[in-house]
Amino acid sequence: MSFFKSRFFCVLLAVAIVLTAIPTIFAATGNTYILKNLLNSALTPVRGAVAYVCDSVEGYGKYFSTVDELRAENEELRALLNEYMSRVDELEGASRDYEWLAEYMKMKKILEKCEYFSANICERTYVGGTLRYSVDAGSLHGIEKEMIVLCGNGLFGKVTEVGLNWATVCTPFDSTVSFGVANLRTKERGYTEADIELTENGMFKVCFLSAEANVVAGDTIISVGNEWLPDGITLGTVESVTSNEYDRTKIAYVKPLGSYDDEYALMIVVSHEYSLVDYEKDSDGE
């Protein structure tokens, strides 16, 4: 009973009477529009707040919906990109195979007289300022030291070390190897010799055996056959010619037809037909 006698109850009762009486008075006097205006004025901020909340909820919904759509679209684009990249890799592989085949066809006439084993370069290592190449073929495949290695542009180098399933190949840029060569135009002979300064410029030198050798820039240098080396394989083109200051023999500076760094597939000559007599006849016939 104390609650009904409390000040709070009295205030609450007074407010209830006022709220009840005001609409009744406005209705009795026909001024309901005043009540409507008061109610609208009181409810307008509330309506604005509710509308803002609803718009925010709708906006967040649209935002998250857009994010999901973008995420799905990104996944589709990523899958499409991966597919295109895969196709590019396939086309690049096919292009390399085609280039290798084209180079192989250039060598076909020489290779018809050779038995060879195909090998791939698997590692490049600098030794004494010169690149040496490791290939994925060794004694298991019949590879031996001194075997000649060919590429599409001609002679690549010589096998200098052999393991069970690997071998090391040195090019004419390496001072540990030398090849018997001749000038294609005159058949005059010489041998290759590496020089570290020339190697930096992508060249090696050919020392001719005759002081009267007729060699000029633009001449093509080819191999002179022996037990391991087939005849007529191109080594490169003469860039310039000088004379040895001691014995006056001619020295030609030779640049290979292509870069050894661009090669990836090689051919190791296992055996070949060779006749020194035939080469001598060709030389005399020129």
Steps between C-alpha positions, in 0.01 A plus 500: 500500500793734557561507120160664435583767757847569360597818310600297193151351474343846529717638219433196282125535559508871415684432173250228410207735564658775290574263211143374513339839542689681222380277213149508644499878514642533148245252368208680679600837362567364148869591507637155436749640247689667786540160666606351169762769451634450848522125451665536159747750643586261780522197270694664211845461663412143589393428142823656367707283733309187398537585128873560547540165676303323225703667225822410678396137535400491132828670402705252698307219339571635153868554592551146617305371201731701269809368679380142453435566132845656457662210680325252270596705193864513616504123538368461146761743366776321691396165354488654150844657546646167615352334193654764269837475677492124452431549131786751474737248660385235254549736205847602623594134532370430150692802369826373655438156355436651157817709516702199606349294215581774250859509621512123493395501134794728421728235653317208338756444223782467753293301747411241233858378532497511881360298783410741775328522837267787587568675831374807682699762685415476869759734655738781407807565715775763476851354525794734450277762342357254246164327497495122517182307435362191675272274294265221604686216326796294622672164484164323538412642159830416335653845539882522519760773543607678181164446331389798293182692588289674235226761508276640228759761399783249470771394741421563866795340678661185632428261788775543759360309798252212529292371790240228521212712371668834434785652304687831484532680167757770422461742208770659279505785753663264753881487509496127583375400152606564141359392164658444160339737251521630145392799298198384299599720208867400469520177705808638675532349844554615853383439856286682753641670806309666783582842640335642811478852353346368179260283700357811664419626148350167393790398274788254482802498270618267226873468447586402141796274430616699198634852506358541151148393595235676295241590762282810511208634704179319409663161437329200656701272728412129494630191678765266364398144576679253723408193704250700706426809293290483180610702196343825392323610817475878525674669791439862407588797281824696486460850646856626445853377422845584642849350478699333777779744591753217542450263207271720285236225472143618458259520793126527434253619760186291469147557627259202524182517293282504811524548874583185697288641782189463283550127453315244710494183282825349374616201296799295615673322211549138608653387169533629144634413156835663445758471227807723496555401137159639402577828673837525326327443164252777579784731597694431178189541291438858612 
